[in-house]
């Protein structure tokens, strides 16, 4: 039997976020109070009701969790996840979960799923990833948890300084962010080359690409899969799946 909710299925409560994007105890609240967490769509203040997140917020938390368990500290993981998702959403209008692509592919193969496609948002023109995951992916036998696809987006963190995004088969990796201060511990500053002087940005990109070729250390993560797995954990939690 599915767990009862008092909010729409395409939104996620704070306890569900802790299931979908596991971090050590109180780490979610720590990231929120320090300003490293995604914005909630409602709640969170005194008398404002429970804090709820949409698919974009879940994507940030899911990537933050994956980065943390990959070796980053909580605040750098949350800050970097927020920047990565924000960068992709700014360019493409959606998160890089690839849920939309998978759902459309499955629906085209199984016409009975077409009726389950949700309406597009009138402002963004996008179908909600949470509803696509719930209505299509988890009702399709072809979908498997942990499934990797060719279009998945990967991030590469080089030498605790340079952040790249790319895909092994189509593009990149491309340098997108510089991490300042991480080697000293504590809080970090994320610098987008777009926001600094052109010559300085060009020199920084040269250094980043040189480090990419001969890294001292490298962390690589499938961003798209991290988001889908966060959706899967919450779906399983809601529906008491093993």
C-alpha positions in Angstrom: 0.0 0.0 0.0 1.3 3.4 -1.0 2.1 5.9 1.8 -0.5 8.7 2.3 0.5 12.2 1.3 -1.1 15.6 1.8 0.7 17.2 -1.2 0.9 16.5 -5.0 3.0 13.5 -6.1 5.3 15.7 -8.2 6.5 17.4 -5.0 8.8 16.0 -2.3 8.8 16.6 1.4 12.0 17.1 3.5 11.8 13.6 5.0 11.5 12.2 1.4 14.5 14.2 0.3 16.5 12.6 3.1 15.5 9.2 1.7 16.1 10.1 -2.0 19.3 11.9 -1.3 20.9 10.4 1.8 23.4 12.5 3.7 24.7 12.2 7.3 22.3 13.2 10.1 21.3 16.9 10.1 23.4 17.6 6.9 20.4 18.7 4.9 19.5 21.3 7.4 23.1 22.4 7.8 23.3 23.0 4.0 20.1 24.9 4.1 21.1 27.2 6.9 24.5 27.9 5.2 22.8 28.8 1.9 24.1 25.9 -0.1 20.7 24.1 -0.6 18.2 24.4 -3.5 15.2 26.6 -2.9 12.0 24.9 -1.7 8.8 25.6 -3.5 6.8 26.0 -0.3 7.2 25.9 3.5 10.4 26.0 5.5 9.5 29.1 7.6 7.7 29.5 10.9 4.0 28.7 10.3 4.6 28.1 6.6 3.9 24.4 6.6 6.3 21.6 5.6 9.2 22.3 3.3 8.5 20.9 -0.2 10.8 20.6 -3.2 10.0 20.1 -6.9 12.0 17.9 -9.4 14.6 20.6 -9.8 15.2 20.7 -6.0 15.4 16.9 -5.9 17.9 16.9 -8.7 20.2 19.2 -6.7 19.9 17.1 -3.5 20.4 13.9 -5.5 23.6 15.2 -7.1 24.8 16.6 -3.7 24.3 13.2 -2.1 26.2 11.4 -4.9 29.1 13.9 -4.7 29.2 13.5 -0.9 29.4 9.7 -1.1 32.0 10.1 -3.8 34.3 11.9 -1.5 33.3 15.6 -1.2 32.4 17.3 2.1 28.8 18.2 2.6 28.9 22.0 1.8 31.1 21.7 -1.3 28.9 18.8 -2.5 25.7 20.8 -2.0 27.2 24.0 -3.5 28.6 22.3 -6.5 25.4 20.3 -7.1 23.4 23.5 -7.0 25.7 25.2 -9.5 25.8 22.2 -11.8 22.0 21.9 -12.0 21.6 25.7 -12.3 24.1 25.8 -15.1 22.2 23.1 -17.1 18.8 24.5 -16.4 19.9 27.9 -17.6 21.1 26.5 -20.9 18.4 23.9 -21.6 15.5 24.7 -19.3 15.4 21.4 -17.4 17.6 19.2 -15.3 20.0 16.6 -17.0 18.1 13.6 -15.6 17.3 12.3 -19.1 13.9 11.2 -17.6 12.1 13.0 -20.3 14.1 11.3 -23.1 13.6 7.9 -21.5 9.9 8.4 -21.0 9.2 9.5 -24.5 11.3 6.6 -25.9 9.3 4.1 -23.8 5.9 5.7 -24.7 6.7 5.5 -28.4 7.4 1.8 -28.1 4.4 1.1 -25.9 1.4 3.2 -27.1 -0.6 2.4 -23.9 1.8 4.7 -22.0 1.1 7.7 -24.2 -2.1 8.5 -22.3 0.0 8.7 -19.1 2.2 11.5 -20.3 1.5 14.6 -18.2 0.7 18.0 -19.6 3.5 20.3 -20.3 4.0 23.3 -18.1 2.6 26.4 -19.9 5.6 28.5 -18.9 8.6 26.2 -19.5 7.0 23.9 -22.1 8.5 20.9 -20.2 6.7 17.9 -18.8 7.4 17.4 -15.1 10.2 15.0 -14.5 8.7 13.6 -11.3 5.4 12.8 -13.1 7.2 11.3 -16.0 9.2 9.1 -13.7 6.2 8.0 -11.7 3.7 7.6 -14.7 6.1 6.2 -17.4 9.4 4.9 -16.2 8.3 2.9 -13.2 5.4 1.4 -15.2 7.7 0.3 -18.0 9.3 -3.2 -17.7 12.2 -1.9 -19.9 13.3 0.6 -17.2 15.7 -0.8 -14.6 17.0 1.0 -11.6 20.7 1.9 -12.2 20.1 2.0 -15.9 22.8 4.0 -17.7 22.1 5.5 -21.1 24.4 7.0 -23.8 23.1 10.6 -23.3 23.8 10.7 -19.6 25.7 13.8 -18.4 28.9 13.4 -16.4 30.8 15.8 -14.2 34.6 15.7 -13.7 36.2 17.4 -10.7 39.9 17.9 -11.3 42.4 18.6 -8.6 39.7 20.1 -6.3 39.7 23.2 -8.6 38.3 22.6 -12.0 34.8 21.3 -12.9 33.9 19.9 -16.2 30.6 18.7 -17.8 30.4 16.3 -20.7 29.3 13.1 -22.2 31.6 10.3 -23.3 29.9 9.9 -26.7 28.6 13.3 -27.8 30.5 16.3 -26.3 33.1 17.5 -23.8 34.2 17.4 -21.2 33.9 21.2 -21.1 35.2 23.4 -18.4 32.4 25.2 -16.6 33.4 26.2 -13.0 36.5 27.0 -11.0 36.5 26.1 -7.3 38.3 28.6 -5.1 39.4 27.8 -1.6 38.7 24.1 -1.4 42.3 23.1 -0.8 42.3 25.2 2.3 39.2 23.5 3.7 36.0 25.1 4.9 33.7 27.0 2.6 34.3 27.3 -1.1 33.7 29.9 -3.8 32.4 28.7 -7.2 33.5 31.0 -10.1 31.8 30.8 -13.5 34.2 31.9 -16.2 31.4 33.8 -17.9 31.4 36.2 -14.9 35.0 37.3 -15.0 37.3 39.2 -17.4 37.7 37.5 -20.8 41.5 37.2 -20.7 41.4 35.9 -17.1 38.7 33.3 -18.1 40.8 32.2 -21.1 43.9 31.7 -19.0 41.9 29.8 -16.5 40.4 27.5 -19.1 43.9 26.8 -20.4 45.0 25.8 -16.9 41.9 23.7 -16.5 42.4 21.8 -19.7 46.0 21.1 -18.9 45.0 19.8 -15.5 42.3 17.6 -17.2 45.1 16.0 -19.3 47.4 15.3 -16.3 45.3 15.4 -13.1 46.7 14.9 -9.7 43.2 13.7 -8.6 40.0 13.2 -10.5 36.4 12.5 -9.4 33.9 11.5 -12.1 30.2 11.1 -11.6 27.2 10.3 -13.7 25.0 13.3 -12.9 21.9 12.1 -14.8 22.0 8.7 -13.1 22.3 10.3 -9.6 19.1 12.3 -10.3 17.2 9.2 -11.5 18.3 7.2 -8.5 17.0 9.9 -6.2 13.6 9.6 -7.9 13.8 5.8 -7.6 14.5 5.8 -3.9 11.6 8.1 -3.2 9.3 6.1 -5.5 10.3 2.9 -3.6 9.8 4.6 -0.3 6.3 5.9 -1.2 5.2 2.6 -2.5 6.9 0.3 0.0 9.0 -1.3 -2.6 12.0 -3.4 -1.6 
